[in-house]
Amino acid sequence: MNENELFSTDGRIDGTTYFSKWARIKIPYWIIQIILLAITVLTLGIASLLTIPLMVLVWAIHVALLLPLMAKRFHDMNLSGWFSLLVFLAWALPLVYNVVFFLILVLADGTVGPNQYGEDPKGRIAYYTTQ
């Protein structure tokens, strides 16, 4: 599998790539949710029978795109991709937890050199000294 495949959890990505792909998922998600919410409000809730299921569907698609992305980012830090589920569960917590997880995923440096999940996306080589 190629680490650039949409739903693949194989490989590693660095923080910059994570942020870029995160933004390409989140911005359209927010726009669609705002439009659906506006339709619901403007129709005085009459359209909610249509918009609420669409909001849930859009949310589910957005989560399905973000979870593999987070898994690849955790792989870069030599951690299991299953940690992405921890971030998913944090969405139910106060906003500060979400911000902390986001900052970790964007700013934390990955493993230098290859690790069990693949080559370093920054192309760095681990340097070891023997004594």
C-alpha positions as CSV (number, residue, x, y, z in Angstrom):
1,M,0.0,0.0,0.0
2,N,1.1,3.5,-0.7
3,E,1.0,6.0,2.2
4,N,-0.7,8.5,0.0
5,E,-3.8,6.3,-0.4
6,L,-6.9,7.9,1.1
7,F,-7.9,5.2,3.6
8,S,-4.6,3.5,4.0
9,T,-3.0,3.4,7.5
10,D,0.4,2.2,6.1
11,G,3.4,4.4,6.3
12,R,4.3,7.6,8.0
13,I,3.6,11.3,7.5
14,D,5.3,14.3,9.1
15,G,3.5,17.1,10.9
16,T,3.4,19.5,8.0
17,T,1.8,16.9,5.7
18,Y,-0.6,16.0,8.5
19,F,-1.7,19.6,8.8
20,S,-2.1,20.1,5.1
21,K,-4.2,17.0,4.7
22,W,-6.1,17.8,7.9
23,A,-7.1,21.2,6.5
24,R,-8.2,19.7,3.2
25,I,-10.6,17.5,5.1
26,K,-11.7,19.9,7.9
27,I,-12.4,23.1,5.9
28,P,-14.9,21.4,3.4
29,Y,-16.4,19.6,6.4
30,W,-17.0,22.8,8.3
31,I,-18.4,24.5,5.2
32,I,-20.9,21.7,4.5
33,Q,-21.9,21.6,8.2
34,I,-22.5,25.4,8.3
35,I,-24.6,25.2,5.1
36,L,-26.7,22.3,6.5
37,L,-27.2,24.1,9.8
38,A,-28.2,27.3,7.9
39,I,-30.7,25.4,5.9
40,T,-32.2,23.9,9.1
41,V,-32.4,27.3,10.7
42,L,-33.8,29.1,7.7
43,T,-36.5,26.5,7.3
44,L,-37.4,26.8,11.0
45,G,-36.4,23.2,11.5
46,I,-38.6,21.8,8.8
47,A,-35.7,20.6,6.8
48,S,-34.1,18.9,9.8
49,L,-35.5,15.6,8.8
50,L,-33.2,15.8,5.8
51,T,-30.3,17.9,7.2
52,I,-29.6,16.0,10.4
53,P,-29.1,12.7,8.7
54,L,-26.9,14.5,6.1
55,M,-24.9,16.1,8.9
56,V,-24.3,12.7,10.5
57,L,-23.3,11.2,7.1
58,V,-20.8,14.1,6.5
59,W,-19.4,13.7,10.0
60,A,-18.9,10.0,9.5
61,I,-17.1,10.5,6.2
62,H,-14.9,13.2,7.8
63,V,-14.0,10.8,10.6
64,A,-13.3,7.9,8.1
65,L,-10.8,10.2,6.4
66,L,-9.2,11.6,9.5
67,L,-8.6,8.3,11.4
68,P,-6.1,6.8,8.9
69,L,-4.4,10.2,8.6
70,M,-3.9,10.3,12.4
71,A,-2.7,6.7,12.4
72,K,0.1,7.6,9.9
73,R,1.1,10.5,12.0
74,F,1.3,8.3,15.1
75,H,3.3,5.8,13.1
76,D,5.8,8.6,12.4
77,M,6.3,9.0,16.2
78,N,6.8,5.2,16.3
79,L,3.4,4.7,18.1
80,S,0.6,2.4,17.1
81,G,-2.1,3.8,14.8
82,W,-4.6,2.7,17.4
83,F,-3.8,5.9,19.3
84,S,-5.9,7.7,16.7
85,L,-8.9,6.2,18.4
86,L,-7.8,7.9,21.6
87,V,-7.9,11.2,19.8
88,F,-11.4,10.3,18.4
89,L,-12.6,9.6,21.9
90,A,-11.2,13.0,23.0
91,W,-13.7,14.7,20.7
92,A,-16.3,14.2,23.4
93,L,-14.0,16.0,26.0
94,P,-13.6,19.7,26.4
95,L,-12.0,21.7,23.6
96,V,-8.7,22.0,25.4
97,Y,-8.0,18.3,25.0
98,N,-8.7,18.4,21.3
99,V,-6.3,21.3,20.9
100,V,-3.6,19.5,22.8
101,F,-3.9,16.4,20.6
102,F,-4.0,18.5,17.5
103,L,-0.8,20.3,18.6
104,I,0.9,17.0,19.4
105,L,0.0,15.6,15.9
106,V,1.2,18.8,14.1
107,L,4.3,19.8,16.1
108,A,5.8,16.6,17.6
109,D,8.9,15.4,15.8
110,G,8.8,11.9,14.4
111,T,11.3,9.2,14.8
112,V,14.6,10.1,13.1
113,G,15.3,7.5,10.4
114,P,13.3,4.4,9.6
115,N,11.1,2.8,12.2
116,Q,8.8,-0.3,12.2
117,Y,6.2,1.6,10.2
118,G,8.4,2.8,7.3
119,E,11.0,5.2,6.2
120,D,11.4,8.7,7.7
121,P,9.1,11.0,5.6
122,K,11.7,13.8,6.1
123,G,14.4,11.5,4.7
124,R,16.6,11.7,7.8
125,I,19.0,9.0,8.7
126,A,19.4,7.9,12.3
127,Y,22.9,8.5,13.6
128,Y,24.2,6.2,16.2
129,T,27.6,6.3,17.9
130,T,29.2,3.2,19.4
131,Q,31.5,3.5,22.4
